[in-house]
Amino acid sequence: MRADAARNLDAVLQTGARLLARDPGTSIAAIATAAGVDRRTVYRRFDSREALMAAVYVAKLDACEEVFAQARLTEAPVPVALHRYAEGTIAVSRRWPVDLRQAADGTAAARLRQLLDRLEAFMARAAREGVVRTGLPDGWARALLVQLTNVASHEMPELTPGQGADLVTRTLLRGIGTASAVTAAP
């Protein structure tokens, strides 16, 4: 693929992700205009909004898989891997703000399930190594991590991915209560 064609494709995918996350009914023409390309350029590559959305999901999943690889969830010390995961996920979620749970494609759904299973295994490792509490309901720590990264990604845009990862990691590992509040709790 030529460099300009690759840039155009990336612009269309990122713009599509941003606009379709806000309004799933956004037209191909509106996406093309916002991406700075002719709508025929988009239609040559994608025959429908659904095809474009499927490509956005694939791009986000590819980026998520790269975050998992760079975080080294099975090898790095848990706090380090957790921070790397959170920082990478925040950056990816901001670049690709679509909700992967909305993917209608069975392949995308299977890839998402694999990522969530890997994250669940990481959180089980964190519990085995004493970094997070044991005895929590199944999936609790993973779900909390996912929600914290979503908050940092989308509700705290003023934070850099590194700052967001700092808060996610501290909140997950230490909570938000003060020592006096913990001792006073029932």
Secondary structure as UniProt FT lines:
FT   HELIX           3..22
FT   TURN            24..25
FT   HELIX           28..35
FT   HELIX           39..45
FT   HELIX           49..71
FT   TURN            72..75
FT   HELIX           78..95
FT   HELIX           100..102
FT   HELIX           106..128
FT   TURN            129..130
FT   TURN            138..139
FT   HELIX           140..150
FT   HELIX           151..155
FT   TURN            157..158
FT   HELIX           161..174
FT   HELIX           179..184
//
